[in-house]
Structures are given as structure tokens and as C-alpha cells.
Amino acid sequence: MARRPRKQLLVDVRVQGALALRVCFYWLLCIVGTTIALLCWRITASGPARLFYLQLDDLWFQYGPVVLILAGLLPLIVYDMVRLSHRFTGPVFRLRNCMRKLAQGEHVEPIHFRKGDMWQELADEFNSLLTLVEELKSKTQVPTIAALESPNSEVSPVREVALTG
């Protein structure tokens, strides 16, 4: 079954947002580190002592266009990183939703990740587990989490202890 490409840019905002912020932080760290290194090099290699703000002015005049170009590339880099992160956040997001449905006693179809997604073997492992759960459900009546939480649930204390830990 062929899967369609994802339409949503952020599948897992917490994970992908953290990655995007980390990329921005590293970009800024590189710019600041490079600026300090160039400034130190210019101060030591420029000959007679000059005022600090004049050194910064010369540095901006020479390297300002490069910084502006890099600033223009940053959104493209972040966008590409978010798209790449779809390859691992998408499968985990889907697997988590299927596990939640299965735990609630809902019917779950076997899952298949999109071509190019990471962790394809997780889908195979989940599908094996799903088959086992379906076989056990057909042989015995296994209570679901929703049934255990309902006040009318008739679960034996031994079974309740086993289920809770």
C-alpha cells in the first residue's frame, strides 16, 4: 500500500521544535565564534592599534554580506531539518497512536510506514505484537484499560494487582 507524503509540516511539535531551535542555536554559535575569531585575528594582524569599534566596522564591511547570506540560508536549513525529522517523528507518532488505540481495546490495522521513513522494523515488530494480541483476545476475554477504569468493572484483586504492577 503506497502512503501519501505528509502534508503537515510539524508532526511532533515538541521534538521537531527542539531540533529547529537547536539548529538555530548552533548557527548563531558559529556566527559568533567566527566573528570573535576574525576580530581577534584582525586586531593582532592589522598593525598599529586601532579603536575597537573601528575594527568591528571594518569587519562588518568585509564580512557583513556573508553573514546576511547565511542568515538567508538559515530558514532553508531549518525547513530541511524539519522535513528530515518527519522520517523519524512521523513513524513514532503513528506507532504511539496505534498503541494507544490498542490499549483502549479499539481495533487497530497493521501499520506500514512511508517509503523513506526510519525505523521500518518498528512497524514489523508492532505488527507481530498486534497479531499476538489479536490471537490472545480471540482466545480469552482480556480487559482493556477503559474497562479497568470504569467503576462497574469486575476484575479480581489478583488480576488487578497483576495489571497494575
Backbone as ProteinMPNN parsed JSONL, in Angstrom:
{"seq_chain_A": "MARRPRKQLLVDVRVQGALALRVCFYWLLCIVGTTIALLCWRITASGPARLFYLQLDDLWFQYGPVVLILAGLLPLIVYDMVRLSHRFTGPVFRLRNCMRKLAQGEHVEPIHFRKGDMWQELADEFNSLLTLVEELKSKTQVPTIAALESPNSEVSPVREVALTG", "coords_chain_A": {"N_chain_A": [[0.853, -1.168, 0.0], [0.744, 2.089, -0.993], [1.831, 4.999, 0.589], [0.752, 8.328, 1.118], [2.578, 11.434, 0.817], [3.446, 13.309, 3.761], [1.426, 16.012, 4.805], [1.396, 17.85, 6.803], [3.54, 20.13, 8.345], [4.838, 20.127, 10.904], [4.931, 17.317, 12.717], [5.375, 16.284, 15.258], [5.455, 18.592, 17.439], [6.891, 19.212, 19.764], [9.297, 17.659, 19.657], [10.292, 18.219, 17.033], [10.329, 21.0, 17.11], [12.218, 21.439, 19.117], [14.478, 20.445, 17.825], [14.661, 22.267, 15.682], [15.127, 24.669, 17.066], [17.593, 24.005, 18.176], [19.197, 23.823, 15.886], [19.131, 26.515, 15.073], [20.402, 27.662, 17.288], [22.989, 26.5, 17.079], [23.741, 27.597, 14.631], [23.836, 30.339, 15.269], [25.822, 30.225, 17.238], [28.009, 29.451, 15.655], [28.244, 31.741, 13.999], [28.836, 33.757, 15.915], [31.19, 32.69, 17.069], [32.887, 32.613, 14.805], [32.977, 35.328, 14.194], [34.254, 36.37, 16.488], [36.715, 35.056, 16.265], [37.659, 36.086, 13.801], [37.773, 38.796, 14.469], [39.69, 38.816, 16.53], [41.868, 37.918, 15.056], [42.129, 40.018, 13.208], [42.707, 42.168, 14.912], [45.175, 41.425, 15.989], [46.73, 41.119, 13.71], [46.576, 43.418, 12.215], [48.359, 45.481, 12.362], [49.248, 48.676, 13.567], [47.715, 49.691, 16.655], [44.176, 50.066, 16.81], [41.007, 51.653, 17.393], [38.432, 49.749, 18.991], [35.762, 49.772, 17.989], [36.191, 50.636, 15.412], [37.526, 48.49, 14.356], [35.455, 46.597, 14.434], [33.698, 47.822, 12.631], [35.155, 47.695, 10.211], [35.284, 44.925, 10.011], [32.56, 44.261, 9.708], [32.111, 45.538, 7.266], [33.691, 44.009, 5.538], [32.804, 41.334, 5.94], [30.078, 41.35, 6.341], [28.167, 40.953, 4.167], [28.427, 38.165, 3.839], [27.431, 37.213, 6.267], [24.787, 38.062, 6.043], [23.935, 36.537, 3.854], [24.196, 33.983, 4.951], [22.298, 34.26, 6.979], [20.04, 34.365, 5.409], [20.044, 31.756, 4.47], [19.513, 30.258, 6.719], [16.653, 29.824, 7.338], [16.055, 27.978, 5.288], [17.717, 25.843, 5.952], [16.665, 25.117, 8.459], [14.056, 24.408, 7.69], [14.618, 22.201, 6.015], [15.73, 20.483, 7.916], [13.505, 20.049, 9.553], [11.843, 18.737, 7.747], [13.399, 16.451, 7.3], [13.312, 15.388, 9.864], [10.749, 14.432, 9.917], [10.946, 11.869, 9.028], [11.581, 10.305, 11.214], [10.007, 11.227, 13.364], [7.405, 11.032, 12.42], [6.85, 8.162, 12.046], [7.103, 7.339, 14.787], [5.119, 8.876, 16.006], [2.844, 7.837, 14.736], [3.002, 5.14, 15.513], [2.729, 5.439, 18.297], [0.079, 6.414, 18.454], [-1.335, 4.196, 17.453], [-0.676, 2.274, 19.384], [-1.901, 3.418, 21.604], [-4.612, 3.252, 20.848], [-4.859, 0.476, 20.689], [-4.41, -0.257, 23.359], [-6.698, 0.794, 24.463], [-8.55, -0.947, 23.633], [-9.55, -0.725, 21.099], [-10.02, -1.559, 17.614], [-7.21, -2.159, 15.642], [-5.477, -1.673, 12.695], [-2.826, -3.389, 10.937], [0.295, -1.642, 10.727], [2.035, 0.341, 8.324], [4.847, 2.014, 7.419], [5.778, 5.035, 5.654], [7.585, 5.098, 2.545], [11.02, 5.571, 2.837], [10.875, 6.408, 5.452], [12.331, 6.257, 8.711], [13.186, 3.54, 10.914], [11.736, 1.274, 9.991], [11.587, -1.348, 10.821], [10.285, -1.183, 13.248], [7.586, -1.054, 12.615], [7.186, -3.639, 11.627], [7.73, -5.143, 13.958], [5.717, -4.145, 15.654], [3.467, -5.002, 14.242], [3.757, -7.772, 14.485], [3.404, -8.034, 17.253], [0.803, -7.055, 17.401], [-0.599, -9.064, 16.037], [-0.215, -11.18, 17.847], [-1.574, -10.127, 20.105], [-4.176, -9.952, 19.08], [-4.68, -12.683, 18.666], [-4.6, -13.602, 21.323], [-6.739, -12.141, 22.367], [-8.841, -13.313, 20.992], [-8.857, -15.837, 22.101], [-9.18, -15.483, 24.873], [-10.971, -13.368, 27.149], [-9.727, -10.355, 27.425], [-9.351, -7.717, 29.667], [-9.707, -4.247, 28.952], [-7.946, -1.108, 29.261], [-9.813, 0.926, 29.553], [-11.976, -0.521, 30.544], [-10.965, -1.325, 32.977], [-10.803, 1.064, 34.319], [-13.41, 1.802, 34.678], [-16.068, 2.204, 37.04], [-17.798, 0.049, 37.392], [-16.423, -2.166, 36.838], [-15.549, -5.555, 37.025], [-13.069, -6.886, 38.156], [-10.847, -9.247, 39.373], [-9.106, -9.017, 42.544], [-6.55, -10.163, 42.432], [-5.994, -10.221, 39.687], [-6.145, -7.494, 39.249], [-3.922, -6.533, 40.71], [-1.91, -7.765, 39.268], [-2.171, -6.463, 36.838], [-1.609, -3.825, 37.483], [0.926, -3.814, 38.422]], "CA_chain_A": [[0.0, 0.0, 0.0], [1.556, 3.308, -1.085], [1.411, 6.053, 1.509], [0.912, 9.69, 0.599], [3.507, 12.249, 1.606], [2.819, 14.067, 4.841], [1.063, 17.38, 4.448], [1.615, 18.68, 7.98], [4.968, 20.413, 8.485], [5.292, 19.651, 12.208], [4.172, 16.161, 13.166], [5.546, 16.283, 16.712], [5.954, 19.954, 17.663], [7.878, 19.232, 20.846], [10.57, 17.111, 19.18], [10.78, 18.955, 15.872], [10.626, 22.365, 17.544], [13.503, 21.396, 19.827], [15.529, 20.292, 16.815], [14.789, 23.536, 14.947], [15.803, 25.622, 17.958], [18.986, 23.585, 18.311], [19.882, 24.233, 14.65], [19.301, 27.973, 15.15], [21.426, 27.931, 18.3], [24.295, 26.159, 16.512], [24.037, 28.588, 13.602], [24.231, 31.557, 15.969], [27.108, 29.94, 17.866], [29.022, 29.502, 14.587], [28.424, 33.136, 13.592], [29.525, 34.473, 16.993], [32.547, 32.154, 17.159], [33.642, 33.069, 13.639], [33.174, 36.772, 14.353], [35.287, 36.578, 17.513], [37.995, 34.61, 15.71], [38.095, 37.077, 12.803], [38.1, 40.031, 15.171], [40.99, 38.61, 17.185], [42.887, 37.847, 14.019], [42.314, 41.369, 12.654], [43.354, 43.027, 15.912], [46.594, 41.057, 16.137], [47.46, 41.148, 12.439], [46.299, 44.636, 11.447], [49.397, 46.506, 12.501], [49.12, 49.562, 14.73], [46.47, 49.586, 17.429], [43.05, 50.9, 16.379], [39.866, 51.563, 18.291], [37.671, 48.51, 18.839], [34.589, 49.94, 17.122], [36.679, 50.724, 14.031], [37.792, 47.104, 13.944], [34.147, 45.988, 14.161], [33.176, 48.431, 11.415], [35.866, 47.078, 9.089], [34.872, 43.527, 9.947], [31.229, 44.23, 9.117], [32.235, 45.938, 5.867], [34.258, 42.907, 4.769], [32.115, 40.048, 6.081], [28.634, 41.546, 6.516], [27.374, 40.251, 3.146], [28.433, 36.722, 4.106], [26.501, 36.975, 7.379], [23.429, 38.222, 5.513], [23.629, 35.357, 3.042], [23.984, 32.879, 5.893], [21.005, 34.497, 7.639], [19.016, 33.967, 4.437], [20.052, 30.3, 4.348], [19.055, 29.615, 7.95], [15.307, 29.245, 7.234], [16.094, 26.789, 4.429], [18.34, 24.77, 6.728], [15.691, 24.686, 9.472], [12.967, 23.723, 6.969], [15.113, 20.894, 5.591], [15.882, 19.667, 9.109], [12.16, 19.645, 9.979], [11.392, 17.716, 6.785], [14.143, 15.229, 7.594], [12.837, 14.828, 11.133], [9.5, 13.708, 9.641], [11.269, 10.469, 8.781], [11.574, 9.549, 12.462], [8.898, 11.608, 14.253], [6.155, 10.514, 11.847], [6.617, 6.776, 12.459], [6.895, 7.221, 16.236], [3.804, 9.459, 16.265], [1.841, 6.873, 14.272], [3.096, 3.969, 16.384], [2.161, 5.817, 19.592], [-1.385, 6.468, 18.323], [-1.843, 2.83, 17.314], [-0.541, 1.618, 20.686], [-2.94, 3.976, 22.469], [-5.887, 2.652, 20.44], [-4.829, -0.936, 21.059], [-4.559, -0.326, 24.815], [-8.081, 1.134, 24.787], [-9.405, -2.017, 23.15], [-10.048, -0.453, 19.763], [-9.427, -2.361, 16.543], [-6.075, -1.49, 15.008], [-4.955, -2.338, 11.495], [-1.354, -3.395, 10.883], [0.811, -0.363, 10.236], [3.095, 0.362, 7.32], [5.389, 3.363, 7.34], [6.04, 5.555, 4.325], [8.896, 4.814, 1.96], [11.998, 6.553, 3.274], [10.8, 6.617, 6.893], [13.266, 5.481, 9.523], [12.634, 2.563, 11.843], [10.756, 0.402, 9.336], [11.464, -2.58, 11.597], [9.303, -0.97, 14.316], [6.27, -1.43, 12.081], [7.136, -5.104, 11.592], [7.636, -5.628, 15.337], [4.381, -3.813, 16.151], [2.504, -5.878, 13.569], [3.877, -9.093, 15.129], [2.761, -7.905, 18.555], [-0.627, -6.899, 17.137], [-1.104, -10.402, 15.724], [-0.248, -11.919, 19.112], [-2.652, -9.575, 20.928], [-5.455, -10.367, 18.474], [-4.851, -14.108, 18.955], [-4.941, -13.729, 22.746], [-8.093, -11.614, 22.567], [-9.823, -14.26, 20.466], [-8.874, -16.998, 22.983], [-9.665, -15.098, 26.201], [-11.52, -12.026, 27.237], [-8.744, -9.54, 28.117], [-9.929, -6.4, 29.967], [-8.991, -3.094, 28.415], [-7.688, -0.042, 30.243], [-11.082, 1.62, 29.781], [-12.802, -1.37, 31.398], [-10.391, -1.317, 34.323], [-11.045, 2.361, 34.938], [-14.828, 2.023, 34.942], [-16.41, 1.809, 38.42], [-18.568, -1.192, 37.376], [-15.526, -3.227, 36.397], [-15.444, -6.681, 37.951], [-11.766, -7.51, 37.983], [-10.443, -9.812, 40.655], [-7.964, -8.297, 43.136], [-5.299, -10.757, 41.956], [-5.833, -9.733, 38.316], [-5.898, -6.059, 39.343], [-2.533, -6.363, 41.147], [-1.059, -8.171, 38.154], [-2.256, -5.455, 35.801], [-1.044, -2.555, 37.927], [2.346, -3.87, 38.658]], "C_chain_A": [[0.904, 1.237, 0.0], [0.97, 4.379, -0.173], [1.639, 7.399, 0.853], [1.927, 10.448, 1.432], [2.751, 13.02, 2.684], [2.548, 15.493, 4.394], [1.376, 18.351, 5.59], [3.118, 18.872, 8.179], [5.525, 19.868, 9.795], [4.385, 18.521, 12.677], [4.202, 16.083, 14.689], [6.237, 17.595, 17.071], [7.044, 19.988, 18.724], [9.245, 18.762, 20.352], [11.128, 17.954, 18.034], [11.092, 20.408, 16.206], [11.957, 22.436, 18.273], [14.66, 21.256, 18.841], [15.751, 21.588, 16.043], [15.489, 24.591, 15.799], [17.279, 25.28, 18.118], [19.785, 23.984, 17.068], [20.134, 25.74, 14.664], [20.388, 28.35, 16.154], [22.822, 27.64, 17.752], [24.706, 27.155, 15.431], [24.543, 29.873, 14.254], [25.596, 31.387, 16.636], [28.242, 29.988, 16.836], [29.293, 30.934, 14.153], [29.209, 33.903, 14.653], [30.971, 33.995, 17.11], [33.432, 32.618, 16.004], [33.945, 34.557, 13.744], [34.28, 37.061, 15.373], [36.656, 36.172, 16.97], [38.527, 35.609, 14.683], [38.52, 38.387, 13.461], [39.458, 39.921, 15.864], [42.115, 38.585, 16.154], [43.182, 39.234, 13.452], [43.054, 42.277, 13.638], [44.842, 42.71, 16.015], [47.378, 41.219, 14.847], [47.325, 42.466, 11.69], [47.349, 45.725, 11.601], [49.175, 47.348, 13.731], [47.74, 49.43, 15.378], [45.436, 50.574, 16.908], [41.921, 50.725, 17.38], [39.017, 50.339, 17.949], [36.505, 48.674, 17.866], [35.003, 50.115, 15.656], [37.004, 49.332, 13.488], [36.484, 46.398, 13.592], [33.546, 46.527, 12.87], [33.84, 47.827, 10.173], [35.444, 45.622, 8.898], [33.491, 43.403, 9.304], [31.289, 44.588, 7.629], [32.738, 44.768, 5.019], [33.384, 41.653, 4.789], [30.607, 40.164, 6.293], [27.801, 40.84, 5.459], [27.326, 38.734, 3.355], [27.449, 36.39, 5.222], [25.06, 37.101, 6.891], [23.017, 37.033, 4.648], [23.366, 34.148, 3.938], [22.664, 33.03, 6.64], [19.856, 34.123, 6.707], [18.93, 32.46, 4.268], [19.489, 29.59, 5.573], [17.622, 29.075, 7.85], [15.258, 27.998, 6.343], [16.69, 25.59, 5.167], [17.365, 24.224, 7.766], [14.55, 23.921, 8.811], [13.406, 22.321, 6.556], [15.268, 19.959, 6.78], [14.513, 19.176, 9.606], [11.616, 18.571, 9.039], [12.111, 16.386, 7.022], [13.634, 14.581, 8.87], [11.482, 14.14, 10.985], [9.76, 12.213, 9.509], [11.371, 9.656, 10.063], [10.447, 9.956, 13.392], [7.565, 11.07, 13.732], [5.882, 9.071, 12.249], [6.36, 6.617, 13.954], [5.523, 7.772, 16.617], [2.699, 8.459, 15.899], [1.82, 5.633, 15.16], [2.47, 4.256, 17.75], [0.633, 5.856, 19.533], [-1.982, 5.072, 18.206], [-1.754, 2.076, 18.637], [-1.612, 2.119, 21.653], [-4.3, 3.353, 22.141], [-5.956, 1.187, 20.861], [-5.033, -1.099, 22.563], [-5.985, -0.008, 25.255], [-9.067, 0.105, 24.255], [-9.989, -1.777, 21.773], [-9.356, -1.366, 18.75], [-8.343, -1.544, 15.847], [-5.628, -2.326, 13.821], [-3.435, -2.401, 11.582], [-0.849, -2.093, 10.266], [1.938, -0.591, 9.238], [3.558, 1.801, 7.216], [5.644, 3.745, 5.889], [7.436, 5.17, 3.847], [9.851, 5.937, 2.382], [11.937, 6.853, 4.759], [11.832, 5.75, 7.597], [12.486, 4.504, 10.381], [11.526, 1.717, 11.233], [10.533, -0.874, 10.152], [10.506, -2.421, 12.778], [7.9, -1.355, 13.86], [6.133, -2.951, 12.055], [6.974, -5.685, 12.993], [6.252, -5.35, 15.921], [3.348, -4.74, 15.525], [2.562, -7.296, 14.13], [3.179, -9.09, 16.485], [1.242, -7.787, 18.398], [-1.271, -8.249, 16.828], [-1.23, -11.231, 16.989], [-1.393, -11.437, 20.0], [-4.013, -10.009, 20.385], [-5.728, -11.844, 18.733], [-5.258, -14.318, 20.41], [-6.355, -13.231, 23.023], [-9.142, -12.596, 22.07], [-9.933, -15.497, 21.365], [-9.465, -16.679, 24.353], [-10.245, -13.702, 26.131], [-10.56, -11.19, 28.071], [-9.357, -8.176, 28.401], [-9.063, -5.287, 29.384], [-8.757, -2.086, 29.527], [-8.992, 0.679, 30.569], [-11.98, 0.795, 30.716], [-12.284, -1.374, 32.829], [-10.673, -0.018, 35.055], [-12.516, 2.586, 35.275], [-15.177, 1.498, 36.333], [-17.16, 0.482, 38.475], [-17.711, -2.385, 36.991], [-15.42, -4.308, 37.458], [-14.149, -7.418, 37.655], [-11.34, -8.03, 39.341], [-9.248, -9.064, 41.205], [-6.636, -8.857, 42.658], [-4.991, -10.229, 40.56], [-5.496, -8.239, 38.347], [-4.454, -5.774, 39.752], [-1.599, -6.71, 40.003], [-1.049, -7.109, 37.06], [-1.595, -4.163, 36.205], [0.414, -2.678, 38.309], [2.731, -4.734, 39.747]], "O_chain_A": [[1.731, 1.405, 0.896], [-0.236, 4.625, -0.173], [2.608, 7.585, 0.118], [2.121, 10.149, 2.61], [1.572, 13.339, 2.531], [3.354, 16.099, 3.687], [1.595, 19.539, 5.355], [3.879, 17.904, 8.184], [6.57, 19.218, 9.8], [3.217, 18.742, 12.994], [3.176, 15.845, 15.328], [7.463, 17.693, 17.011], [8.02, 20.725, 18.586], [10.251, 19.421, 20.615], [12.292, 18.356, 18.059], [12.021, 20.987, 15.643], [12.732, 23.372, 18.079], [15.704, 21.884, 19.013], [16.891, 21.968, 15.777], [16.347, 25.323, 15.305], [18.12, 26.176, 18.188], [20.924, 24.435, 17.185], [21.223, 26.192, 14.309], [21.193, 29.246, 15.903], [23.739, 28.441, 17.937], [25.878, 27.516, 15.326], [25.56, 30.427, 13.837], [26.426, 32.296, 16.604], [29.317, 30.513, 17.124], [30.449, 31.309, 13.959], [30.149, 34.624, 14.322], [31.882, 34.813, 17.237], [34.592, 32.974, 16.209], [35.049, 34.994, 13.417], [35.143, 37.906, 15.134], [37.645, 36.87, 17.193], [39.712, 35.94, 14.694], [39.505, 39.006, 13.057], [40.275, 40.838, 15.786], [43.181, 39.164, 16.366], [44.341, 39.589, 13.239], [43.921, 43.057, 13.243], [45.671, 43.615, 16.116], [48.589, 41.436, 14.893], [47.913, 42.617, 10.619], [47.216, 46.795, 11.007], [48.94, 46.82, 14.818], [46.749, 49.103, 14.725], [45.738, 51.729, 16.607], [41.894, 49.748, 18.13], [38.899, 49.946, 16.788], [36.283, 47.814, 17.014], [34.237, 49.773, 14.756], [36.783, 49.042, 12.312], [36.401, 45.692, 12.587], [32.95, 45.774, 12.1], [33.163, 47.49, 9.202], [35.271, 45.152, 7.773], [33.277, 42.539, 8.453], [30.579, 43.987, 6.823], [32.26, 44.561, 3.904], [33.24, 40.983, 3.766], [29.931, 39.143, 6.413], [26.818, 40.184, 5.801], [26.308, 38.096, 3.082], [26.718, 35.403, 5.137], [24.203, 36.314, 7.295], [21.873, 36.581, 4.712], [22.426, 33.387, 3.708], [21.985, 32.038, 6.906], [18.824, 33.624, 7.154], [17.862, 31.933, 3.957], [19.038, 28.449, 5.478], [17.395, 27.935, 8.254], [14.5, 27.068, 6.62], [16.219, 24.462, 5.019], [17.249, 23.01, 7.936], [14.123, 22.887, 9.325], [12.657, 21.359, 6.726], [14.971, 18.769, 6.674], [14.378, 18.028, 10.029], [10.997, 17.606, 9.488], [11.496, 15.322, 6.95], [13.534, 13.356, 8.95], [11.103, 13.343, 11.844], [8.903, 11.392, 9.836], [11.26, 8.431, 10.016], [9.96, 9.119, 14.151], [6.697, 10.694, 14.519], [4.796, 8.771, 12.745], [5.489, 5.842, 14.349], [4.838, 7.195, 17.462], [1.747, 8.264, 16.654], [0.753, 5.135, 15.518], [1.76, 3.412, 18.297], [-0.036, 5.386, 20.454], [-3.026, 4.794, 18.797], [-2.662, 1.316, 18.975], [-2.166, 1.342, 22.43], [-5.048, 2.972, 23.042], [-6.991, 0.717, 21.334], [-5.759, -1.995, 22.991], [-6.435, -0.484, 26.298], [-10.279, 0.263, 24.407], [-10.837, -2.545, 21.32], [-8.26, -1.873, 18.991], [-8.549, -0.378, 15.51], [-5.427, -3.535, 13.935], [-2.818, -1.557, 12.232], [-1.494, -1.519, 9.388], [2.678, -1.573, 9.305], [2.761, 2.703, 6.956], [5.716, 2.886, 5.01], [8.344, 4.947, 4.647], [9.511, 7.117, 2.288], [12.848, 7.487, 5.291], [12.163, 4.656, 7.141], [11.274, 4.633, 10.549], [10.502, 1.469, 11.869], [9.428, -1.417, 10.175], [9.965, -3.414, 13.265], [7.12, -1.916, 14.631], [5.087, -3.489, 12.419], [6.182, -6.605, 13.201], [5.677, -6.202, 16.599], [2.445, -5.214, 16.215], [1.529, -7.956, 14.242], [2.453, -10.026, 16.823], [0.489, -8.363, 19.183], [-2.368, -8.54, 17.306], [-2.235, -11.913, 17.188], [-2.106, -12.252, 20.586], [-4.898, -10.388, 21.152], [-6.869, -12.228, 18.991], [-6.151, -15.115, 20.701], [-7.084, -13.825, 23.817], [-10.217, -12.705, 22.659], [-10.982, -16.142, 21.397], [-10.171, -17.505, 24.932], [-10.029, -12.962, 25.171], [-10.566, -11.294, 29.298], [-9.842, -7.525, 27.475], [-7.837, -5.393, 29.338], [-9.318, -2.213, 30.616], [-9.248, 1.008, 31.727], [-12.661, 1.351, 31.577], [-13.064, -1.421, 33.78], [-10.771, -0.004, 36.282], [-12.838, 3.466, 36.073], [-14.651, 0.471, 36.761], [-17.16, -0.163, 39.524], [-18.221, -3.495, 36.834], [-15.226, -4.02, 38.639], [-14.146, -8.45, 36.983], [-11.459, -7.329, 40.346], [-8.449, -8.528, 40.437], [-5.68, -8.1, 42.492], [-3.86, -9.834, 40.279], [-4.664, -7.771, 37.57], [-3.826, -4.87, 39.201], [-0.599, -6.024, 39.789], [-0.019, -6.885, 36.425], [-1.062, -3.458, 35.348], [1.07, -1.654, 38.502], [3.919, -4.862, 40.043]]}, "name": "protein", "num_of_chains": 1, "seq": "MARRPRKQLLVDVRVQGALALRVCFYWLLCIVGTTIALLCWRITASGPARLFYLQLDDLWFQYGPVVLILAGLLPLIVYDMVRLSHRFTGPVFRLRNCMRKLAQGEHVEPIHFRKGDMWQELADEFNSLLTLVEELKSKTQVPTIAALESPNSEVSPVREVALTG"}
